Amino acid sequence: MIKINLLSEGKRPTAVRRTRPASFLESENIALYALLAALLLVGLLPSAAWWWVKRAEVAANEEQIAAAQAEVDELAAIIREVEEFKAKQAELERKIGVIHELRRNQSGPVRVMDAVSRSLPELLWLDRMEMQGQQVTISGRAFNSNAVASFMDNLDSVESFQEPILRGMQERGDIYGFTLSFTFTNPPLPDEQGGAEGEPGAAEPAAAVGG
């Protein structure tokens, strides 16, 4: 009896695959990895360069900011000193102005009394002279009315005196009692040392003169 194996005959012969050596596969993998690494490196280089440039710019900006801040701090200290100096200068000028004003006010009575004494004519003397602010009131006596008129003319000739006004005159026998008033302005203080501000009695606001 003959046996025929149909299964074996019906199958087509399969091609025998040739396997590559392991060393070749490893070489291909290494090359692929190297290619990927190279591509990755090429892709990262611009980013790394951009990051490096930006980092350098940030560092430079920080240095500039620090230098500018130091300059601002230094200038702020100078500005404070200048402002303090200006404030002290303004205060000093104010005090100097007050001193000058006080000196003018103090020298006023002295100059008024000196001018009045120089304006006294003969046959006339003063009983009282009062000063209230810029107003001067004088009371006195004379042997005749002409002496009173001459006294008023002399006062009117003083540059810092306004025209005197006769407030009243009474005849008492051979004596004429009179009262007159005028206003005055403080002339500027002299610049030379030893001027009117150093004269004695400058602080007296009122005076009474008798003769």
Residue frames relative to the residue before (quaternion, step in Angstrom):
aa qw qx qy qz dx dy dz
M 1.0000 0.0000 0.0000 0.0000 0.00 0.00 0.00
I 0.2533 -0.7704 0.5749 0.1091 3.48 -0.99 1.03
K 0.1789 -0.7749 0.6018 0.0728 3.57 -0.92 1.03
I 0.1305 -0.7800 0.6104 0.0448 3.48 -0.90 1.00
N 0.2696 -0.7539 0.5834 0.1362 3.53 -0.78 1.02
L 0.2068 -0.8183 0.5293 0.0858 3.55 -0.13 1.34
L 0.6036 0.5747 -0.3666 0.4135 3.53 1.01 -0.64
S 0.6912 0.4736 -0.2841 0.4660 3.51 0.88 -0.87
E 0.6762 0.4761 -0.3042 0.4728 3.52 1.02 -0.67
G 0.6580 0.5270 -0.3189 0.4332 3.60 1.03 -0.66
K 0.6230 0.5426 -0.3485 0.4426 3.62 1.09 -0.43
R 0.3751 -0.7077 0.5563 0.2215 3.49 -1.04 0.88
P 0.5320 -0.6388 0.4380 0.3422 3.48 -0.93 0.72
T 0.3421 -0.7427 0.5449 0.1855 3.54 -0.82 0.94
A 0.4730 -0.6716 0.4922 0.2881 3.48 -1.10 0.84
V 0.4180 -0.7051 0.5259 0.2272 3.43 -0.96 0.84
R 0.3011 -0.7637 0.5459 0.1676 3.59 -0.64 1.16
R 0.3209 -0.7348 0.5702 0.1789 3.42 -1.07 0.89
T 0.2832 -0.7699 0.5542 0.1410 3.56 -0.57 1.08
R 0.4096 -0.7054 0.5262 0.2402 3.51 -1.06 0.96
P 0.5773 -0.5830 0.4323 0.3739 3.51 -1.10 0.47
A 0.5913 -0.5987 0.4182 0.3421 3.58 -1.11 0.64
S 0.6225 0.5521 -0.3461 0.4336 3.60 1.01 -0.66
F 0.6344 0.5250 -0.3327 0.4597 3.58 1.06 -0.72
L 0.6483 0.5135 -0.3171 0.4642 3.57 1.00 -0.86
E 0.6414 0.5185 -0.3229 0.4643 3.56 0.94 -0.79
S 0.6358 0.5252 -0.3281 0.4607 3.57 1.03 -0.78
E 0.6534 0.5066 -0.3173 0.4645 3.56 0.98 -0.85
N 0.6524 0.5152 -0.3169 0.4567 3.61 0.96 -0.83
I 0.6461 0.5179 -0.3165 0.4628 3.55 0.99 -0.84
A 0.6526 0.5104 -0.3121 0.4650 3.56 0.97 -0.84
L 0.6483 0.5137 -0.3172 0.4639 3.56 1.02 -0.84
Y 0.6588 0.5054 -0.3048 0.4665 3.53 0.93 -0.87
A 0.6429 0.5230 -0.3167 0.4614 3.53 1.00 -0.82
L 0.6440 0.5168 -0.3167 0.4668 3.55 1.05 -0.84
L 0.6550 0.5028 -0.3095 0.4716 3.56 0.94 -0.86
A 0.6498 0.5147 -0.3167 0.4611 3.56 0.97 -0.84
A 0.6473 0.5173 -0.3165 0.4618 3.56 1.01 -0.84
L 0.6532 0.5052 -0.3128 0.4693 3.56 1.00 -0.89
L 0.6509 0.5135 -0.3121 0.4640 3.56 0.99 -0.84
L 0.6518 0.5136 -0.3097 0.4642 3.54 1.01 -0.85
V 0.6449 0.5147 -0.3174 0.4673 3.57 0.98 -0.84
G 0.6693 0.4963 -0.2985 0.4654 3.55 1.05 -0.76
L 0.7044 0.4700 -0.2697 0.4585 3.57 1.04 -0.71
L 0.5427 0.6544 -0.4007 0.3416 3.57 1.12 -0.53
P 0.6765 0.4689 -0.3279 0.4637 3.66 0.80 -0.81
S 0.6428 0.5185 -0.3279 0.4587 3.56 1.01 -0.80
A 0.6520 0.5073 -0.3114 0.4696 3.56 0.98 -0.86
A 0.6504 0.5090 -0.3186 0.4652 3.58 0.98 -0.84
W 0.6489 0.5112 -0.3148 0.4674 3.59 0.96 -0.88
W 0.6486 0.5171 -0.3112 0.4639 3.59 0.97 -0.87
W 0.6546 0.5161 -0.3095 0.4576 3.57 0.98 -0.86
V 0.6514 0.5100 -0.3105 0.4680 3.56 0.98 -0.88
K 0.6735 0.4933 -0.2979 0.4630 3.58 0.87 -0.93
R 0.6344 0.5240 -0.3349 0.4592 3.56 1.01 -0.76
A 0.6446 0.5055 -0.3194 0.4764 3.56 1.03 -0.80
E 0.6428 0.5162 -0.3239 0.4641 3.60 1.01 -0.77
V 0.6438 0.5161 -0.3196 0.4658 3.57 0.97 -0.85
A 0.6525 0.5096 -0.3155 0.4637 3.57 0.95 -0.87
A 0.6543 0.5036 -0.3122 0.4699 3.59 0.99 -0.86
N 0.6537 0.5099 -0.3138 0.4629 3.60 0.99 -0.83
E 0.6379 0.5209 -0.3277 0.4629 3.55 1.02 -0.77
E 0.6366 0.5150 -0.3267 0.4721 3.58 1.01 -0.75
Q 0.6548 0.5045 -0.3099 0.4698 3.57 0.98 -0.87
I 0.6459 0.5154 -0.3197 0.4637 3.57 0.99 -0.85
A 0.6535 0.5071 -0.3158 0.4648 3.58 0.95 -0.85
A 0.6550 0.4999 -0.3127 0.4725 3.60 0.98 -0.83
A 0.6559 0.5075 -0.3087 0.4658 3.58 0.99 -0.86
Q 0.6481 0.5186 -0.3161 0.4595 3.58 0.99 -0.83
A 0.6377 0.5150 -0.3252 0.4716 3.56 1.03 -0.80
E 0.6517 0.5021 -0.3153 0.4730 3.58 1.01 -0.80
V 0.6327 0.5254 -0.3285 0.4644 3.58 1.02 -0.79
D 0.6497 0.5114 -0.3198 0.4626 3.58 0.94 -0.85
E 0.6552 0.5044 -0.3133 0.4670 3.57 0.98 -0.85
L 0.6681 0.4894 -0.2990 0.4740 3.58 0.94 -0.89
A 0.6156 0.5479 -0.3516 0.4441 3.59 1.03 -0.72
A 0.6421 0.5079 -0.3236 0.4744 3.57 1.00 -0.77
I 0.6518 0.5049 -0.3139 0.4709 3.58 0.98 -0.83
I 0.6428 0.5215 -0.3224 0.4593 3.58 0.99 -0.87
R 0.6351 0.5193 -0.3354 0.4632 3.58 0.98 -0.78
E 0.6478 0.5123 -0.3202 0.4640 3.58 0.97 -0.83
V 0.6509 0.5122 -0.3166 0.4622 3.58 0.98 -0.87
E 0.6598 0.5025 -0.3105 0.4645 3.58 0.94 -0.88
E 0.6410 0.5074 -0.3267 0.4742 3.58 1.00 -0.78
F 0.6414 0.5197 -0.3225 0.4633 3.58 1.01 -0.83
K 0.6564 0.5044 -0.3169 0.4629 3.60 0.95 -0.87
A 0.6454 0.5147 -0.3263 0.4606 3.58 0.98 -0.81
K 0.6630 0.4885 -0.3077 0.4765 3.59 0.96 -0.85
Q 0.6403 0.5231 -0.3273 0.4575 3.58 1.01 -0.78
A 0.6501 0.5051 -0.3171 0.4709 3.59 0.98 -0.85
E 0.6553 0.5026 -0.3141 0.4682 3.59 0.97 -0.82
L 0.6440 0.5151 -0.3193 0.4669 3.57 1.03 -0.81
E 0.6507 0.5055 -0.3177 0.4692 3.59 0.96 -0.84
R 0.6328 0.5236 -0.3354 0.4615 3.58 1.03 -0.76
K 0.6670 0.4948 -0.3054 0.4658 3.57 0.93 -0.87
I 0.6311 0.5216 -0.3340 0.4670 3.57 1.02 -0.79
G 0.6391 0.5267 -0.3195 0.4605 3.57 1.01 -0.81
V 0.6453 0.5074 -0.3182 0.4741 3.58 1.00 -0.82
I 0.6460 0.5202 -0.3240 0.4551 3.58 0.97 -0.87
H 0.6559 0.5025 -0.3147 0.4671 3.59 0.93 -0.88
E 0.6532 0.5105 -0.3214 0.4577 3.56 0.97 -0.83
L 0.6496 0.5035 -0.3172 0.4732 3.57 0.99 -0.80
R 0.6445 0.5166 -0.3225 0.4622 3.56 0.99 -0.78
R 0.6418 0.5070 -0.3290 0.4720 3.57 1.00 -0.77
N 0.6738 0.4960 -0.3001 0.4582 3.56 0.95 -0.91
Q 0.6702 0.4932 -0.2992 0.4671 3.56 1.05 -0.75
S 0.6888 0.4785 -0.2897 0.4612 3.57 0.99 -0.78
G 0.5105 0.6778 -0.4114 0.3327 3.59 1.21 -0.43
P 0.6964 0.4654 -0.3025 0.4549 3.66 0.67 -0.95
V 0.6386 0.5304 -0.3347 0.4460 3.57 0.99 -0.80
R 0.6851 0.4739 -0.2892 0.4717 3.57 0.89 -0.90
V 0.6237 0.5342 -0.3446 0.4548 3.56 1.04 -0.75
M 0.6711 0.4949 -0.3024 0.4618 3.58 0.87 -0.94
D 0.6440 0.5167 -0.3256 0.4607 3.58 0.99 -0.78
A 0.6767 0.4852 -0.2989 0.4661 3.59 0.92 -0.92
V 0.6426 0.5176 -0.3283 0.4598 3.58 1.00 -0.79
S 0.6619 0.5084 -0.3145 0.4522 3.57 0.93 -0.88
R 0.6590 0.4968 -0.3073 0.4738 3.59 1.07 -0.68
S 0.6796 0.4983 -0.2859 0.4562 3.57 1.19 -0.51
L 0.4883 0.6773 -0.4391 0.3318 3.62 1.22 -0.14
P 0.2601 -0.7544 0.5794 0.1659 3.59 -0.81 0.92
E 0.6460 -0.4778 0.3982 0.4426 3.55 -1.29 -0.02
L 0.8121 0.2725 -0.2274 0.4632 3.52 -1.28 0.52
L 0.6787 0.4029 -0.2985 0.5366 3.60 1.17 0.59
W 0.0368 0.7819 -0.6217 0.0273 3.55 -1.04 0.76
L 0.4450 -0.7038 0.5044 0.2284 3.53 -1.25 0.53
D 0.2929 -0.7365 0.5853 0.1706 3.52 -1.13 0.74
R 0.8105 -0.0651 0.0930 0.5746 3.60 0.96 -0.81
M 0.0228 -0.7640 0.6444 0.0212 3.55 -1.17 0.70
E 0.0615 -0.8033 0.5922 -0.0153 3.57 -0.69 1.11
M 0.1310 -0.7713 0.6202 0.0577 3.54 -1.15 0.77
Q 0.0323 0.7611 -0.6460 0.0497 3.54 -0.88 1.03
G 0.7996 -0.0750 -0.0089 0.5958 3.52 -0.19 1.31
Q 0.7733 -0.2723 0.2381 0.5208 3.55 -0.66 -1.14
Q 0.5694 0.5957 -0.3706 0.4284 3.57 1.29 0.11
V 0.1036 -0.7846 0.6107 0.0269 3.59 -0.89 1.01
T 0.0692 -0.7785 0.6236 0.0149 3.54 -0.93 0.98
I 0.0914 -0.8078 0.5822 -0.0103 3.56 -0.77 1.11
S 0.0713 -0.7582 0.6472 0.0329 3.52 -1.04 0.91
G 0.1614 0.7962 -0.5676 0.1337 3.57 -0.93 0.88
R 0.3564 -0.7030 0.5699 0.2322 3.49 -1.38 -0.21
A 0.0671 -0.7829 0.6182 0.0184 3.52 -1.22 0.58
F 0.5371 -0.6348 0.4503 0.3254 3.54 -1.24 0.46
N 0.7946 0.0387 -0.0483 0.6039 3.61 1.22 -0.27
S 0.6356 -0.5569 0.3864 0.3696 3.54 -1.28 0.37
N 0.5746 0.5917 -0.3874 0.4119 3.59 1.16 -0.51
A 0.6181 0.5368 -0.3465 0.4580 3.59 1.05 -0.66
V 0.6341 0.5142 -0.3294 0.4743 3.59 1.04 -0.76
A 0.6583 0.4993 -0.3119 0.4691 3.61 0.92 -0.86
S 0.6466 0.5110 -0.3210 0.4666 3.59 0.98 -0.80
F 0.6308 0.5318 -0.3279 0.4602 3.59 1.02 -0.77
M 0.6642 0.4975 -0.3039 0.4679 3.59 0.95 -0.83
D 0.6307 0.5198 -0.3339 0.4696 3.59 1.06 -0.72
N 0.6523 0.5139 -0.3160 0.4589 3.56 0.97 -0.84
L 0.6474 0.5041 -0.3214 0.4727 3.60 1.01 -0.77
D 0.6497 0.5307 -0.3148 0.4439 3.57 0.99 -0.81
S 0.6534 0.5242 -0.3157 0.4457 3.59 1.14 -0.54
V 0.5377 0.5967 -0.4164 0.4259 3.61 1.25 -0.19
E 0.5041 -0.7080 0.4069 0.2812 3.57 -0.69 1.12
S 0.7435 0.4142 -0.2341 0.4700 3.59 0.91 -0.84
F 0.6172 0.5272 -0.3520 0.4660 3.62 1.26 0.03
Q 0.3777 -0.6695 0.5872 0.2537 3.51 -1.17 0.69
E 0.6821 -0.4819 0.3367 0.4348 3.59 -1.24 0.29
P 0.3929 -0.7358 0.4931 0.2471 3.62 -0.66 1.03
I 0.2526 -0.7495 0.5994 0.1233 3.51 -1.24 0.71
L 0.3464 -0.7314 0.5525 0.1995 3.58 -0.83 1.03
R 0.2543 -0.8029 0.5271 0.1134 3.54 -0.50 1.21
G 0.7841 -0.2020 0.1447 0.5687 3.58 1.10 -0.56
M 0.0230 -0.7757 0.6306 0.0153 3.57 -1.21 0.56
Q 0.0651 -0.8001 0.5961 -0.0143 3.52 -0.85 1.05
E 0.3167 -0.7375 0.5690 0.1792 3.55 -1.00 0.87
R 0.0279 -0.7853 0.6175 -0.0355 3.52 -0.77 1.10
G 0.7888 -0.1852 0.0748 0.5813 3.52 0.19 1.29
D 0.7913 -0.2049 0.1943 0.5423 3.58 -0.61 -1.18
I 0.6518 0.4982 -0.3037 0.4845 3.62 1.28 -0.01
Y 0.2087 -0.7521 0.6154 0.1101 3.51 -1.12 0.85
G 0.1753 -0.7685 0.6077 0.0971 3.54 -0.72 1.09
F 0.0273 -0.8184 0.5731 -0.0320 3.57 -0.89 0.90
T 0.1089 -0.7440 0.6532 0.0889 3.50 -1.39 0.38
L 0.0585 0.7879 -0.6096 0.0654 3.56 -0.88 0.99
S 0.1413 -0.7816 0.6025 0.0780 3.55 -1.27 0.35
F 0.0351 0.7681 -0.6391 0.0175 3.53 -1.31 0.44
T 0.3632 -0.6927 0.5714 0.2486 3.54 -1.29 0.23
F 0.1630 -0.7817 0.5965 0.0809 3.53 -1.21 0.53
T 0.2802 -0.7198 0.6070 0.1867 3.53 -1.33 0.34
N 0.4759 -0.6681 0.4912 0.2930 3.53 -1.08 0.75
P 0.3138 -0.7389 0.5577 0.2109 3.61 -0.64 0.99
P 0.6171 -0.5454 0.3892 0.4126 3.64 -1.14 0.40
L 0.5360 -0.6350 0.4568 0.3175 3.50 -1.12 0.74
P 0.4939 -0.6452 0.4791 0.3322 3.62 -1.01 0.66
D 0.4911 -0.6779 0.4694 0.2810 3.56 -1.11 0.71
E 0.6243 0.5627 -0.3608 0.4043 3.57 1.06 -0.65
Q 0.5617 -0.6132 0.4443 0.3334 3.54 -1.18 0.65
G 0.7737 0.3139 -0.2468 0.4918 3.55 -1.08 0.71
G 0.3414 0.7513 -0.4939 0.2739 3.57 1.16 0.63
A 0.8165 -0.2826 0.1877 0.4672 3.50 -1.28 -0.45
E 0.5880 0.5993 -0.3875 0.3807 3.58 1.14 -0.52
G 0.6915 0.4641 -0.2853 0.4744 3.58 1.17 -0.42
E 0.4730 0.6871 -0.4446 0.3265 3.60 1.22 0.02
P 0.5059 -0.6578 0.4522 0.3269 3.62 -0.96 0.72
G 0.7964 0.3198 -0.2403 0.4535 3.50 -1.25 0.61
A 0.3631 0.7695 -0.4718 0.2312 3.59 1.27 0.24
A 0.6909 0.5100 -0.2888 0.4234 3.58 1.06 -0.60
E 0.4888 0.6734 -0.4399 0.3378 3.60 1.24 -0.05
P 0.2884 -0.7856 0.5172 0.1794 3.66 -0.53 1.05
A 0.7996 0.1113 -0.0510 0.5879 3.60 1.13 -0.49
A 0.0978 -0.7982 0.5931 0.0378 3.52 -1.14 0.58
A 0.1653 -0.7477 0.6328 0.1149 3.51 -1.25 0.55
V 0.0989 -0.8072 0.5818 0.0096 3.54 -0.69 1.10
G 0.0526 -0.7989 0.5990 0.0168 3.54 -0.91 0.88
G 0.1129 -0.8098 0.5731 0.0551 3.52 -1.06 0.62
